[in-house]
Amino acid sequence: MAAAGLFEGSAQSAAAGAGLRIGPDIYQSIGVRPIINCKGTFTIISGSLSLPEVKQAMDAASRHYIHLDELMDAVGKRLAEITGAEFGIVTAGCAAALTHATAACIAGADPEKLQRLPYLEGLKNEVLVPRYSRNVYDHAVRMLGVKIVEADNLDEFEKAFSERTAMVMVLASPPDSGPFGLEPICRIARQKRVPVLVDAAAEKLTIPNVHLQRGAHMVAYSGGKCLRGPQCAGVLLGQKDLVKAAWLHSAPHHAFGRSLKVGKEEIMGMLAAVEMWVKRDHDAEWKQWESWLDEIAGQVTKVDGVTTEVLQPSGLSNYAPQLRIKWDGEKIGITGREMEKILWEEEPRTILSGASGDYRDNMASSIVIMPYMMTPGDAQVAGKRFRELLEKPPRVERKRNTDPPVQISGQWDVHMEFFCGSGEHSLVFEQKGSELVGTHSGDILSGDLRGTMEGNEVRFRSSHRYEGTRLGYRFEGKVDGDIMRGTVDMEEYGVAQWTAHRHTYGRPGGIVRPQKNV
């Protein structure tokens, strides 16, 4: 599902010359299909729907000229009044807040240092991170060119400080408590006079702020998630001098963060969202989510063999109850994965929080509904559609190759053709019957692979760690003698074509490249 919509495959072309229509069908007018959001606050599906007050504030803000430094100073003071932090700024999303905060910890408000970024020679250039806090979003910290230094426990953490340490970064998550949690981390960091930044992107804004109370110097939030502000806005709260320095590193100032611009409309829309956060009836919102789940459960349980259960939240992000719908895929005639695919491809287009059940290995099926970002009316439409698919499942084509599996054990040289550029990879397979294990190596990364053979059809997956993220590959293809070819789904990075030739030892260029340690 992650790769769907990368330039192709998700939108139908608009009628030639039809043009943009401003109104309820604005997206359909250019061939883009809106989504019923049963998944939650994810940027790839446009985060959240901004509050009416946010839209009104943005419209009103767009009708005047102001001086941005004066505006941010006033907004910063108001954010401080609302949240109890010393100061606050609005940024172009939470990732921008992380970048500006990192820049402030490196260069402060010194214009000479500020202009040198991201060239860090002679400047502090390391950020300490507990290993449990590494994540795909810490690229926003790394983009300054800093080196991330990981620690597995408090003793390693304390020993890792040096004159090069610019900042400590902690991801707000269940592991940030206990003996290596935020509080002991902050005690040591404050002794070392090193600022601590907390990434709390998708969690609820607490007042007074729980992270600042536990000793952090700054905390960053996404504006376009549970706060329901502008999608391209975020908030950085905390120690006044550091947060003001972070603003210097942002547009309109000529600094590293100039490209991470936030306009007057987003600034005032974000302030409106924070103002509304303390006025919203959060208990009523929770009860509304429960009522939507009840409505969906009432629809699907009319189908014999379908049961439901409510899942209470366990993490900090997308904090809401969820509904799991369960059935026997063999008896009902459709699996969870098949249902997920149909809901995504057909109308009304719906994205789920999760799905399980596949005809190849496990017919025990389920789908999960997250009501966090649903809107009034969605539960009725989605519940009716779920019931229809379970009650009268469509005929699903299930092709299985029953031929004996082709043997592909050994090393293969792979050419990857991306939609822009190409790369040379290598595969090593060990095969036992139809089961595959082995290694997939790229230019600098390597990871285990696992998959299956059905006749001459090959399917396998691999995952490669780099810094705080993982690159996932899902290969499908066919074998023809000493050649394999097919497509590889790289999740958010799209789909590539791949061709593999069985490795010939001694052939020029046919040697295994040494892999770098990453």
VEXDREN-2710 file (C-alpha; in Angstrom, 1 decimal):
% VEXDREN-2710
k/r/px/py/pz
1/MET/0.0/0.0/0.0
2/ALA/2.8/2.4/0.8
3/ALA/4.1/2.7/-2.8
4/ALA/0.6/3.3/-4.3
5/GLY/0.3/6.7/-5.7
6/LEU/3.9/7.5/-6.5
7/PHE/3.3/9.4/-9.7
8/GLU/1.2/6.6/-11.2
9/GLY/-1.4/4.0/-10.4
10/SER/-3.6/6.0/-7.9
11/ALA/-5.2/8.7/-10.0
12/GLN/-7.4/8.6/-13.1
13/SER/-6.5/11.3/-15.6
14/ALA/-8.9/14.2/-15.6
15/ALA/-10.8/14.8/-18.8
16/ALA/-8.7/16.8/-21.3
17/GLY/-9.3/20.5/-20.8
18/ALA/-11.7/20.1/-17.9
19/GLY/-9.5/22.1/-15.6
20/LEU/-9.6/22.7/-11.8
21/ARG/-13.0/23.2/-10.2
22/ILE/-13.1/25.0/-6.8
23/GLY/-15.7/23.1/-4.7
24/PRO/-16.5/19.8/-3.1
25/ASP/-15.1/17.9/-6.1
26/ILE/-11.8/19.9/-6.3
27/TYR/-9.7/16.8/-6.3
28/GLN/-11.9/14.8/-8.6
29/SER/-11.7/17.6/-11.1
30/ILE/-8.0/16.9/-11.7
31/GLY/-8.4/13.1/-11.5
32/VAL/-7.4/12.5/-7.8
33/ARG/-9.6/10.2/-5.7
34/PRO/-10.3/11.3/-2.1
35/ILE/-10.0/8.7/0.7
36/ILE/-12.1/7.7/3.7
37/ASN/-9.4/7.8/6.4
38/CYS/-9.7/4.7/8.7
39/LYS/-6.0/4.8/9.3
40/GLY/-5.1/7.9/11.3
41/THR/-2.7/10.9/11.0
42/PHE/-0.2/10.0/8.3
43/THR/1.5/12.6/6.1
44/ILE/1.3/10.5/3.0
45/ILE/-2.6/10.6/3.3
46/SER/-2.5/14.3/4.1
47/GLY/-2.4/14.2/7.9
48/SER/-5.6/15.6/9.3
49/LEU/-8.5/17.9/8.4
50/SER/-7.8/21.3/9.8
51/LEU/-10.4/22.8/12.1
52/PRO/-12.9/25.4/10.9
53/GLU/-11.3/27.9/13.2
54/VAL/-7.9/27.2/11.6
55/LYS/-9.3/27.7/8.1
56/GLN/-10.9/31.0/9.2
57/ALA/-7.7/32.2/10.8
58/MET/-5.6/31.4/7.7
59/ASP/-8.1/33.2/5.4
60/ALA/-8.1/36.3/7.7
61/ALA/-4.3/36.3/7.9
62/SER/-3.9/36.1/4.1
63/ARG/-5.6/39.5/3.7
64/HIS/-2.9/41.7/5.4
65/TYR/0.8/42.4/5.2
66/ILE/2.8/42.1/8.4
67/HIS/6.5/41.9/9.5
68/LEU/7.3/38.3/10.2
69/ASP/9.7/38.9/13.1
70/GLU/7.1/41.0/14.8
71/LEU/4.5/38.3/14.1
72/MET/6.5/35.4/15.5
73/ASP/7.5/37.4/18.6
74/ALA/3.8/38.0/19.3
75/VAL/2.8/34.4/18.5
76/GLY/5.7/33.1/20.6
77/LYS/4.5/35.0/23.6
78/ARG/0.9/33.8/23.1
79/LEU/2.1/30.2/22.7
80/ALA/4.0/30.6/26.0
81/GLU/0.8/31.9/27.7
82/ILE/-1.2/28.9/26.5
83/THR/1.3/26.1/27.0
84/GLY/3.3/27.3/30.0
85/ALA/6.6/27.0/28.0
86/GLU/9.0/29.9/28.0
87/PHE/8.5/30.6/24.3
88/GLY/7.3/29.0/21.1
89/ILE/7.6/29.3/17.4
90/VAL/5.6/27.9/14.4
91/THR/7.6/25.9/11.9
92/ALA/7.0/24.3/8.5
93/GLY/6.1/21.0/10.2
94/CYS/7.6/19.0/13.0
95/ALA/10.6/18.0/10.9
96/ALA/11.4/21.6/10.3
97/ALA/11.2/22.2/14.1
98/LEU/13.8/19.4/14.6
99/THR/16.1/20.9/12.0
100/HIS/15.9/24.5/13.3
101/ALA/16.4/23.3/16.9
102/THR/19.5/21.3/15.9
103/ALA/20.9/24.3/14.1
104/ALA/20.2/26.5/17.2
105/CYS/22.1/24.0/19.4
106/ILE/25.1/24.1/17.0
107/ALA/25.3/27.8/16.1
108/GLY/23.1/29.6/18.6
109/ALA/22.4/33.2/17.4
110/ASP/26.0/33.8/16.1
111/PRO/25.6/35.0/12.5
112/GLU/29.1/33.8/11.5
113/LYS/28.4/30.3/12.7
114/LEU/24.9/30.5/11.4
115/GLN/26.1/31.2/7.8
116/ARG/28.6/28.3/7.9
117/LEU/26.0/25.6/8.3
118/PRO/26.0/22.8/7.2
119/TYR/29.8/23.0/7.2
120/LEU/30.6/21.9/10.7
121/GLU/34.4/22.2/10.9
122/GLY/35.3/23.8/14.2
123/LEU/31.7/23.6/15.4
124/LYS/30.0/21.0/17.6
125/ASN/29.0/18.2/15.3
126/GLU/27.5/15.3/17.3
127/VAL/24.0/14.5/18.6
128/LEU/23.6/11.9/21.3
129/VAL/20.5/9.6/20.9
130/PRO/19.4/6.6/22.9
131/ARG/19.2/3.7/20.5
132/TYR/15.5/3.3/21.1
133/SER/14.9/6.8/19.8
134/ARG/16.4/6.2/16.3
135/ASN/13.7/6.6/13.7
136/VAL/13.1/7.5/10.1
137/TYR/12.3/11.1/11.0
138/ASP/15.7/11.8/12.6
139/HIS/16.9/12.6/9.1
140/ALA/15.7/16.1/10.0
141/VAL/18.4/16.2/12.6
142/ARG/21.0/14.5/10.5
143/MET/20.5/16.9/7.6
144/LEU/22.8/19.5/9.4
145/GLY/25.6/17.0/8.8
146/VAL/25.9/16.0/12.4
147/LYS/27.1/12.5/13.5
148/ILE/24.5/10.6/15.5
149/VAL/26.1/8.8/18.5
150/GLU/23.9/6.0/19.9
151/ALA/23.9/4.7/23.4
152/ASP/22.2/1.6/24.8
153/ASN/22.2/2.5/28.5
154/LEU/22.7/5.4/30.8
155/ASP/26.4/4.6/31.5
156/GLU/27.2/4.5/27.7
157/PHE/25.2/7.7/27.3
158/GLU/27.2/9.6/30.0
159/LYS/30.5/8.5/28.6
160/ALA/29.6/9.5/25.1
161/PHE/29.6/13.3/25.9
162/SER/32.5/15.3/24.5
163/GLU/33.4/18.8/23.4
164/ARG/31.8/17.9/20.1
165/THR/28.3/17.2/21.6
166/ALA/25.8/19.8/20.4
167/MET/22.5/18.2/21.5
168/VAL/20.6/15.2/22.8
169/MET/17.5/14.0/20.9
170/VAL/14.9/11.7/22.4
171/LEU/11.8/10.4/20.6
172/ALA/8.6/10.6/22.8
173/SER/7.7/6.9/23.0
174/PRO/7.0/4.3/25.7
175/PRO/10.7/3.4/26.1
176/ASP/11.6/7.0/27.2
177/SER/10.7/6.1/30.8
178/GLY/12.6/4.0/33.4
179/PRO/16.3/3.9/34.1
180/PHE/17.3/5.2/30.6
181/GLY/14.3/7.4/30.2
182/LEU/14.0/11.1/29.6
183/GLU/14.4/12.3/33.2
184/PRO/17.8/10.6/33.9
185/ILE/18.9/11.6/30.4
186/CYS/18.0/15.2/31.1
187/ARG/19.8/15.2/34.5
188/ILE/23.0/14.2/32.9
189/ALA/22.6/16.5/29.9
190/ARG/22.0/19.5/32.1
191/GLN/25.1/18.7/34.1
192/LYS/27.0/18.6/30.8
193/ARG/25.3/21.9/29.7
194/VAL/23.9/20.2/26.6
195/PRO/20.3/20.9/25.4
196/VAL/17.8/18.1/25.1
197/LEU/15.2/18.1/22.2
198/VAL/12.1/15.8/22.3
199/ASP/10.4/14.8/19.1
200/ALA/6.7/14.5/20.1
201/ALA/5.3/14.9/16.5
202/ALA/2.1/12.9/16.6
203/GLU/1.3/12.9/20.3
204/LYS/-1.2/15.0/22.2
205/LEU/-0.1/18.5/23.5
206/THR/0.1/18.3/27.3
207/ILE/-0.3/21.4/29.4
208/PRO/1.8/21.9/31.4
209/ASN/4.1/20.1/29.0
210/VAL/5.2/16.7/30.3
211/HIS/8.5/16.7/28.4
212/LEU/9.6/20.1/29.6
213/GLN/8.6/19.2/33.1
214/ARG/10.8/16.1/32.9
215/GLY/13.8/18.3/32.0
216/ALA/13.9/18.7/28.3
217/HIS/14.9/22.1/26.9
218/MET/12.7/21.9/23.7
219/VAL/9.9/19.8/22.4
220/ALA/8.6/19.6/18.8
221/TYR/5.0/18.8/17.6
222/SER/3.4/18.3/14.3
223/GLY/0.6/20.9/13.6
224/GLY/-1.2/18.8/11.0
225/LYS/-1.9/15.8/13.2
226/CYS/-3.9/15.7/16.4
227/LEU/-3.8/19.5/16.8
228/ARG/-5.6/19.7/13.4
229/GLY/-3.8/22.8/12.3
230/PRO/-2.3/23.4/8.9
231/GLN/-0.7/20.3/7.4
232/CYS/2.5/22.1/6.6
233/ALA/3.0/23.5/10.1
234/GLY/4.5/22.5/13.5
235/VAL/5.3/24.0/16.9
236/LEU/8.6/24.2/18.8
237/LEU/8.2/25.0/22.5
238/GLY/10.8/25.4/25.2
239/GLN/13.7/27.4/26.6
240/LYS/13.3/31.0/25.3
241/ASP/16.9/31.6/24.0
242/LEU/17.1/28.3/22.2
243/VAL/13.7/28.6/20.6
244/LYS/14.3/32.2/19.5
245/ALA/17.6/31.1/18.0
246/ALA/15.8/28.3/16.1
247/TRP/13.6/31.0/14.6
248/LEU/16.7/32.8/13.3
249/HIS/17.6/29.7/11.4
250/SER/14.3/29.7/9.7
251/ALA/12.9/31.9/6.9
252/PRO/12.7/34.8/6.4
253/HIS/16.3/34.9/7.6
254/HIS/19.1/33.9/5.3
255/ALA/20.2/30.7/6.9
256/PHE/20.3/27.0/6.5
257/GLY/16.6/26.7/7.2
258/ARG/15.6/29.4/4.7
259/SER/14.0/26.7/2.5
260/LEU/11.8/25.5/5.4
261/LYS/9.6/28.6/5.1
262/VAL/6.4/29.1/7.1
263/GLY/4.1/31.9/6.0
264/LYS/1.8/34.2/7.9
265/GLU/-1.2/32.0/7.0
266/GLU/0.3/28.9/8.6
267/ILE/1.6/30.8/11.6
268/MET/-1.9/32.2/12.5
269/GLY/-3.6/28.9/11.5
270/MET/-1.3/27.1/13.9
271/LEU/-1.9/29.5/16.7
272/ALA/-5.6/29.1/16.2
273/ALA/-5.2/25.3/16.4
274/VAL/-3.3/25.6/19.8
275/GLU/-6.0/28.0/21.0
276/MET/-8.6/25.5/20.1
277/TRP/-6.7/22.6/21.7
278/VAL/-7.5/24.0/25.1
279/LYS/-11.1/24.6/24.2
280/ARG/-12.0/21.3/22.5
281/ASP/-14.1/18.8/24.4
282/HIS/-11.7/15.8/24.2
283/ASP/-14.0/13.5/26.1
284/ALA/-16.8/14.2/23.6
285/GLU/-14.4/13.4/20.8
286/TRP/-13.5/10.1/22.3
287/LYS/-17.2/9.2/22.7
288/GLN/-17.8/10.1/19.1
289/TRP/-15.0/7.7/18.0
290/GLU/-16.5/4.9/20.1
291/SER/-20.0/5.6/18.5
292/TRP/-18.5/5.3/15.0
293/LEU/-16.8/2.0/15.9
294/ASP/-20.1/0.8/17.4
295/GLU/-21.9/1.7/14.1
296/ILE/-19.4/-0.2/12.0
297/ALA/-19.5/-3.2/14.4
298/GLY/-23.3/-3.2/14.2
299/GLN/-23.1/-3.5/10.4
300/VAL/-20.4/-6.2/10.0
301/THR/-21.6/-8.5/12.8
302/LYS/-24.9/-9.0/10.9
303/VAL/-22.8/-11.3/8.7
304/ASP/-22.5/-14.9/10.2
305/GLY/-19.0/-15.7/11.4
306/VAL/-17.8/-12.1/11.7
307/THR/-16.8/-10.8/15.2
308/THR/-15.3/-7.6/16.5
309/GLU/-13.2/-6.4/19.4
310/VAL/-12.3/-2.9/20.5
311/LEU/-8.5/-2.3/20.9
312/GLN/-7.5/0.4/23.5
313/PRO/-4.5/2.6/22.6
314/SER/-1.1/1.4/23.6
315/GLY/1.2/4.1/22.2
316/LEU/1.4/7.9/22.2
317/SER/0.7/8.5/18.5
318/ASN/-2.9/8.3/17.1
319/TYR/-4.3/7.9/20.7
320/ALA/-7.7/6.5/20.1
321/PRO/-9.6/3.2/20.3
322/GLN/-9.6/0.9/17.3
323/LEU/-12.0/-1.8/16.0
324/ARG/-10.7/-5.1/14.8
325/ILE/-13.1/-7.1/12.5
326/LYS/-12.3/-10.8/12.4
327/TRP/-13.5/-13.7/10.2
328/ASP/-12.4/-17.0/8.6
329/GLY/-11.3/-16.1/5.1
330/GLU/-11.9/-19.6/3.8
331/LYS/-15.5/-19.7/5.0
332/ILE/-16.4/-16.1/4.1
333/GLY/-14.6/-16.2/0.8
334/ILE/-12.3/-13.2/1.1
335/THR/-9.2/-12.6/3.1
336/GLY/-8.2/-9.4/5.0
337/ARG/-5.5/-8.6/2.5
338/GLU/-7.8/-9.0/-0.4
339/MET/-10.4/-6.8/1.3
340/GLU/-7.8/-4.1/2.0
341/LYS/-6.8/-4.1/-1.7
342/ILE/-10.4/-3.9/-2.9
343/LEU/-11.2/-1.0/-0.5
344/TRP/-8.2/0.9/-1.7
345/GLU/-8.8/0.4/-5.4
346/GLU/-12.6/0.7/-5.6
347/GLU/-15.2/3.2/-4.5
348/PRO/-15.6/4.5/-1.9
349/ARG/-11.9/4.5/-1.6
350/THR/-10.9/3.6/2.0
351/ILE/-7.6/3.1/3.7
352/LEU/-7.4/0.9/6.8
353/SER/-5.2/0.9/9.9
354/GLY/-4.2/-2.8/9.3
355/ALA/-5.2/-6.1/7.6
356/SER/-4.2/-9.7/8.0
357/GLY/-5.0/-13.0/6.2
358/ASP/-3.6/-14.2/3.0
359/TYR/-4.7/-17.2/0.9
360/ARG/-1.1/-18.3/0.4
361/ASP/-0.4/-19.1/4.1
362/ASN/-3.1/-18.0/6.7
363/MET/-6.8/-17.6/6.0
364/ALA/-7.5/-16.2/9.5
365/SER/-8.5/-12.7/8.5
366/SER/-9.0/-9.3/10.1
367/ILE/-9.0/-5.6/9.3
368/VAL/-8.5/-2.8/11.8
369/ILE/-10.4/0.5/11.8
370/MET/-8.9/3.7/13.4
371/PRO/-11.5/6.4/13.9
372/TYR/-9.1/9.1/14.9
373/MET/-9.4/11.1/11.6
374/MET/-12.7/9.9/10.4
375/THR/-15.4/12.5/9.7
376/PRO/-19.2/12.5/10.4
377/GLY/-20.9/10.1/7.9
378/ASP/-17.7/8.0/7.2
379/ALA/-18.8/5.3/9.7
380/GLN/-22.1/4.8/7.9
381/VAL/-20.5/4.6/4.4
382/ALA/-17.5/2.5/5.4
383/GLY/-19.6/0.1/7.6
384/LYS/-22.0/-0.5/4.8
385/ARG/-19.2/-1.2/2.4
386/PHE/-17.4/-3.6/4.8
387/ARG/-20.7/-5.5/5.3
388/GLU/-21.2/-5.8/1.5
389/LEU/-17.8/-7.2/0.9
390/LEU/-18.2/-9.8/3.8
391/GLU/-21.7/-10.7/2.9
392/LYS/-21.2/-11.1/-0.9
393/PRO/-17.5/-11.2/-1.5
394/PRO/-16.4/-10.5/-5.1
395/ARG/-14.7/-13.3/-7.0
396/VAL/-11.0/-12.8/-6.4
397/GLU/-8.5/-14.3/-8.8
398/ARG/-6.0/-16.4/-7.0
399/LYS/-3.3/-17.8/-9.2
400/ARG/-0.9/-20.4/-7.8
401/ASN/1.8/-22.0/-9.8
402/THR/1.7/-25.7/-8.9
403/ASP/4.8/-26.6/-11.0
404/PRO/7.9/-27.9/-9.0
405/PRO/10.0/-24.9/-7.8
406/VAL/12.9/-23.9/-10.0
407/GLN/16.2/-24.1/-8.2
408/ILE/17.9/-20.7/-7.9
409/SER/20.5/-21.4/-5.1
410/GLY/23.7/-19.4/-5.4
411/GLN/24.7/-15.9/-6.3
412/TRP/23.0/-13.5/-8.8
413/ASP/24.1/-10.2/-10.2
414/VAL/21.2/-7.7/-10.3
415/HIS/20.6/-4.6/-12.3
416/MET/18.0/-2.2/-10.8
417/GLU/16.3/0.2/-13.2
418/PHE/14.7/3.0/-11.2
419/PHE/12.4/5.6/-12.8
420/CYS/15.4/7.9/-12.5
421/GLY/18.8/6.2/-12.5
422/SER/19.9/2.7/-12.0
423/GLY/22.0/0.6/-9.6
424/GLU/23.9/-2.7/-9.3
425/HIS/22.9/-5.1/-6.5
426/SER/23.6/-8.7/-5.7
427/LEU/21.5/-11.6/-4.4
428/VAL/22.6/-14.9/-2.7
429/PHE/20.0/-17.5/-2.3
430/GLU/19.8/-20.7/-0.2
431/GLN/16.8/-22.8/-1.2
432/LYS/15.0/-25.7/0.5
433/GLY/12.1/-26.8/-1.6
434/SER/10.0/-23.7/-2.2
435/GLU/11.5/-21.7/0.7
436/LEU/14.1/-19.1/0.1
437/VAL/16.6/-17.4/2.5
438/GLY/19.7/-15.4/1.7
439/THR/21.2/-12.0/1.4
440/HIS/20.4/-8.9/-0.7
441/SER/23.3/-6.4/-1.0
442/GLY/23.1/-3.0/-2.5
443/ASP/25.8/-0.4/-3.0
444/ILE/26.5/0.2/0.7
445/LEU/23.8/-1.8/2.5
446/SER/23.1/-5.4/3.0
447/GLY/20.2/-7.4/4.6
448/ASP/18.7/-10.8/4.9
449/LEU/16.0/-11.9/2.4
450/ARG/13.2/-14.4/2.8
451/GLY/10.8/-15.6/0.2
452/THR/9.2/-18.5/-1.8
453/MET/9.3/-20.2/-5.2
454/GLU/6.2/-21.4/-7.1
455/GLY/7.4/-23.1/-10.3
456/ASN/9.4/-20.4/-12.0
457/GLU/7.8/-17.6/-10.0
458/VAL/9.9/-16.0/-7.3
459/ARG/8.9/-13.7/-4.5
460/PHE/11.1/-12.4/-1.7
461/ARG/11.5/-9.5/0.7
462/SER/14.5/-7.8/2.3
463/SER/15.1/-5.0/4.7
464/HIS/18.2/-2.9/5.0
465/ARG/18.9/-0.6/8.0
466/TYR/20.4/2.8/7.5
467/GLU/20.8/5.2/10.4
468/GLY/17.3/5.5/11.9
469/THR/15.4/4.0/9.1
470/ARG/15.0/0.8/7.1
471/LEU/14.8/0.4/3.3
472/GLY/12.3/-2.3/2.4
473/TYR/12.3/-4.2/-0.9
474/ARG/9.6/-6.6/-2.2
475/PHE/10.7/-8.5/-5.3
476/GLU/8.5/-10.4/-7.7
477/GLY/9.6/-12.0/-10.9
478/LYS/10.1/-15.1/-13.1
479/VAL/13.1/-17.3/-13.7
480/ASP/14.1/-18.2/-17.2
481/GLY/17.3/-20.3/-17.1
482/ASP/20.1/-18.2/-15.8
483/ILE/18.1/-15.0/-15.9
484/MET/15.5/-13.6/-13.5
485/ARG/13.5/-10.4/-14.1
486/GLY/10.5/-8.6/-12.6
487/THR/9.5/-5.7/-10.5
488/VAL/10.5/-4.6/-7.0
489/ASP/8.2/-2.5/-4.7
490/MET/10.4/-0.2/-2.6
491/GLU/7.5/1.1/-0.5
492/GLU/7.5/5.0/-0.5
493/TYR/10.2/5.1/-3.1
494/GLY/8.2/3.5/-5.8
495/VAL/8.6/0.5/-8.1
496/ALA/11.7/-0.4/-10.1
497/GLN/12.4/-3.1/-12.7
498/TRP/15.1/-5.7/-11.9
499/THR/17.0/-8.1/-14.0
500/ALA/19.4/-10.7/-12.5
501/HIS/22.0/-13.0/-14.1
502/ARG/23.4/-16.0/-12.4
503/HIS/26.9/-15.0/-11.2
504/THR/29.8/-16.4/-13.2
505/TYR/32.9/-16.7/-11.2
506/GLY/36.1/-15.4/-12.8
507/ARG/34.2/-13.2/-15.3
508/PRO/35.5/-9.6/-15.5
509/GLY/33.3/-7.5/-13.3
510/GLY/31.7/-10.6/-11.7
511/ILE/33.2/-10.3/-8.3
512/VAL/31.3/-9.6/-5.1
513/ARG/31.7/-6.0/-3.9
514/PRO/32.9/-5.6/-0.3
515/GLN/30.1/-4.1/1.8
516/LYS/30.8/-1.0/3.8
517/ASN/29.9/-1.0/7.5
518/VAL/27.0/1.4/8.1
END
